[in-house]
């Protein structure tokens, strides 16, 4: 007796495919990363571009929130694309999305990732870089990417002060005030270096997390150390006071770049922290 063969069924597509996106942007024209009620955020532009390709995509989830005018070279986000809508080789995704993005935003890398990967909760650290043009005449090519500080700065004093930020501290004195109470303002910095190449100073700050405008508060304070207005040895006292009024100024937004987000392979998502990143979108920003 011959058994009747059932017709072969077409392979079923996965319900959703998750992709990790690395995104670079010039923040000059945008009201920060996140979607805004008033004004345009970078996130909105990326979501609109993805929506042109995949109508089922409604939201992407990022590793960070950047403030108005802040740039990024290594913002990370993840997106879930309906499997039935994804009909291209994965290697062509970045190119396809970029075709619908303005020139000041680019997806530099797009790769398939685990279904449980989360751009924010899997992140183990971030690196920011801040550029200062320390010359009496501003370089016009860097006017949107560097803070112009015309008077000479004491680099040795700035480096001595920078070393005092390393380690685990309460950084409340260097963060902008907010209208909600945070569970903790303690963070760990593993790097705070100052590099010089002619008139260009680059401050590299790396840590496990950052408070709202914390990087800019640190940079503004370091510049005032370089100007002789704050002593390098005063940093310890400023940290202990937990008072924003005691620290230095907040550096302008346009010199800051989210350079890189760090991940560990196989690391599970962290539990949500009750901080600026777990607040409603209208109240979240950092660095």
N, C-alpha and C positions, 0 to 999 in steps of 0.2 A: 504494500500500500504506500502510495506516495503522498507525503504531507504537503499541503499547499503552503507555499512560502508567502509570508506577509510582505507587502511592499516596504522597502527601506524608507524610514522616515528621515527627513532632513535634520541634520544636527541642530539642536536647540541652542540659540544664542543665550549667553548669560544675561540675567536681568539687567545688571549694571556693570560697567567696567570703571574701576577707579584709576585715575591718573595723577601723578605728582608733577606739578608745573613749577618751573623756576622762572621768575619774572623780573625783568629789569625795566626801570622807568625813570624818566626825568620828571620830578614832581612839581616843577615850576607852575604848570597850568592847572594843577589839581588841588582839591580840598582834602588832601591826604589820600590814604588807601581806601578806606571803607566807603560803602554806599552812603550818600548824603541826602538829607531831605532838601537842603538848599545847596546848590553847587554840584559839581561833578567829582566823584572819586575815581581812582584808578580801577578799583574793583568793578565798578559799574561798566567801564569800557571793556574789561576782560570778559565779563558775563555776557555783555551784548554780542561780542565777537563769537563766543562759544554758542550762543543762542542762534546765531545765523547758520551754524553748522549742525547743531543738535538742538532742535526745539524743546526737547525734554529737559535740558539743563536749565535750572533756575537759580542756583546759588553755588558759589565756590567758597571754600573755607581756607583761610590764610594762617600763616605762622605768626604774624605780627600785625600791628596797626601802626602806620606812620602818620605823622602830623602833616598839616598843610605845608607844602614846599619842600618836604624831605624827599630824598631820592632813594632808589634801591637798585642794587645790582644782583642781589640774591634773594629776593622775596620768594617764599615757597607757599604754594597753595595746593589743595587737592580738589578734584572734581569727579563727580559720578556721572558717567555718560550712559544713557540707555543702550543696552547691547544691540537692540534692533536698529538703532540709528547710526551705529559706528561701522562704517563701510570703507575704511581706508587702512593702509598699513600704519601701525602705531608710530613708526618713525617719521611719518609725514604730518603728524598732528600739529607740531609747533609751527611748521610752515603754513598750514591751513589756517590756524588761528591768527597768525601775524598778518595774513592777507586782509583781515577785517579790523585790524588795530591801527590807531594813529601812529605816526612815526616815533613819538616819544614814549611808546610802550612796546615791549617785545617779550614774547615767551622765548627764552633762550634754550630751554630743554623741556621735553614732555615725555614721561616714561610711565609704563604700567607699574602699578604698585599693589601691595597687598590690600585686600578689602578692608582690613582693620587699621591701615595706616591713617594717621591724623596729622595734618601739617602742624598744628599747634601743640597738641598733647604729646606727640612723639618727639618734639624738639628738646634737645638737651642743652642748647646754648645758642648765642647769637654773637656776631661780630659787627660792630659799627665802626665807620671811619669818618673822621671830620677833617675837612680841608681848610687851612688858613693861608691867605696870601699876605705875607709879612714884608711889605715893601711900600714905600711912599706912593707909588703909582700902581693902581690896580691893573691886573692882567685882564683885559676885556674879554678874552676867551673863557675866563673862569668866573665871570661875574655872577652866574647862576649856580655855580658849584663850589665856591669858596668864600669865606668870610674875609673881608679886607680889613686888616689891622695894620695901619700905616707906620706906627712907631715901633722901634726895635724892641724885641722881647728877650728876656733873660732865659735862654733855653735850659741852662743848667738848673736854675731854680724850678722851672716848670717840670723837668724830669724828676727832680727830687720830690716835688709835690705829687706827681703822678704815681710814684711808687707807694705812697701812703693809702691809695685807694684799693690796692690789691688785698684780696681776702674777703672774708665774710663780714659785712657791716650793715648797719641800719642806714640807708641812704635817703631818709626822709628830708634831710637838709638840702638835697640836691634835686628833689622832684617838685614839680609844680603842684600847687594845692588843687584839690578836687572836691566835689560836693557830695562825696560818699566816703564812708570809713572803710579802710582796707584792713584785712586780717593781719597782714605783715608787710613791712617795708624793708625787710632784710633781704639782701641779695649778695651774691658772691661774684667778685670780679677776678678773673684769672689773667687778664692782660690789660695794661694801660701804658702804652708806649707812645713816644713822640719821635717821629722821623722827620729829618730835614733834607730837602733837596733844593738848594738855592733859597729863594724866597718862600717856597711852598713847604708848609708844615702839615704833616698828616698825623692826627691823633687816632690811634687804634685802640678801641675799647671792646673787651670780650668778657662775657659773663653768662651766668645761667638764666638771667632774666633782667628786665629793665622796667623801672617805674616811668610814669608819664613825664617826659622831658628830662629824664635823669641824665642822659648823655650830654644834652645841651647845658645842663646845670654844671656838670663836671668840667666841660670844655670852657665855659665862661669863667669859671673859677680859676682854671689853669692859666688862662690869658691874663687875668688880673694878678696872679702870682708873677707872671712874666713881666708885668708892668710895675711890679713892686708895691701894689696896693694891698696884697695879701701875702703873708709869709708862708713858705712851704711847710713850716712846722705847725701852722695853724689848722691844717686839714684835720688832724686828729680831734681837735676841739670842736671844729665845725660838725664833724660826724656825730660827736657825742651830744651836741645840743638838740639835734632833731628839729631844727628850726630853719626854714627856708630863708628867712630874712638875714641870717648870719652868713650864709654862703655868698658866692659871687653871682654875677649876672647870668642870665640865660642866653647862650649863644644863638645867633640867628639860625633859622631852620635850613636855609639853602646850602649850608656847608656840610650837612649830615647825609650819610649814605648807609642804608642797611646793606652790609657787604655780603654776609653769609649767615645761613642758619645751619646749625649742626644737628646731626642725628646719629644714633647708634643702631647698627643692624640688629634686627630681632627685638628691639626694645618695644615693650607694650606701652599703650597710651597711659599717660599720667592721669591721676584724678584731677578734676578741675580745682584750680586754686581760686579762692575768693579774693581776686585782685582785679586790676583794671582789665585783664583779658577775659574775665568771666562776667563783666558788666554788660548791660545792653549795648548794642552797636553804637547808639547815639552818644555813649559816654566812654567809649574805649579808644585810647590812643596810647602810644608809648614813645619813649626815647626823646 
